[in-house]
Amino acid sequence: ITYYSTYCVIMIAALTLCTFFLSTYEGYDMGDRIWTILAALGAFGVMAFPCYIDGVLHIGLFNLPINASNILHFISAFLVFGSFAIMTITQFTKGGHKKRNILYYVCGSIMLAALAMLGLSMAIPALNFPGATMVYELIMLEAFAVGWLVKSGVFFKK
C-alpha cells in the first residue's frame, strides 16, 4: 500500500496509529523513551511527506513541492527504521537472556543491513530492482516485529 494507491487511507491510518502508540509508549527507561519518540517522528514524517511520483507538483499533509516531500520522506523512513534497529539492539537486549539477546542482535542486524541495501539501491541504479523499496521495508518491518513480539512475551514467554 502506498500513498498513491486506492488503499492509501489504510496506510495513513496505520502510520497515524503507530505514531500515536510510539509517542505515548513510556518503556522501561529513558533509552526506550528516546528511541520510541524518534520512531514516532519518523512514522509521522513517512505519513505526512509522500515520496516522489511523476506528474505531481505538491503533495502531502503540508502540500509541499514533491521534491521537498520526497527528501523529508526518506529522512523520516531512515529515522523510523534506524530507530527500530537501534532500539532492538540496545534496548531489547537489556535483561540478560542470552538466547533472546542473540535473536535481538540478529533482528537488529537484519534491519541495519536492509536499511543499508535500501540506501545503496537508491544511490546505485545497478543495485535497484522493481519493488526494491517495498522488499527492504518489509524485511525491516518483519525483523522488528519478531523482536518486538519476543520481547513482549507473545512468543517464547519468559
C-alpha positions, 0 to 999 in steps of 0.5 A: 500500500502506498500513498498513491494507491486506492488503499492509501487511507489504510496506510495513513491510518496505520502510520497515524496509529503507530505514531500515536502508540510510539509517542505515548509508549513510556518503556522501561527507561529513558533509552526506550523513551528516546528511541520510541519518540524518534520512531514516532517522528519518523512514522509521522514524517513517512505519513505526512511527506509522500515520496516522489511520483511523476506528474505531481507538483505538491503533495502531502499533509503540508502540500509541499513541492514533491521534491521537498516531500520526497527528501523529508520522506526518506529522512523520516523512513531512515529515522523510523527504521534506524530507530527500530534497529537501534532500539532492538539492539540496545534496548531489547537486549537489556535483561540478560537472556542470552538466547533472546539477546542473540535473536535481538542482535540478529533482528537488529542486524537484519534491519541495519543491513536492509536499511543499508541495501535500501540506501545503496539501491537508491544511490546505485541504479545497478543495485535497484530492482522493481519493488526494491523499496517495498522488499527492504521495508518489509524485511525491516518491518518483519525483523522488528516485529519478531523482536518486538513480539519476543520481547513482549512475551507473545512468543517464547514467554519468559 
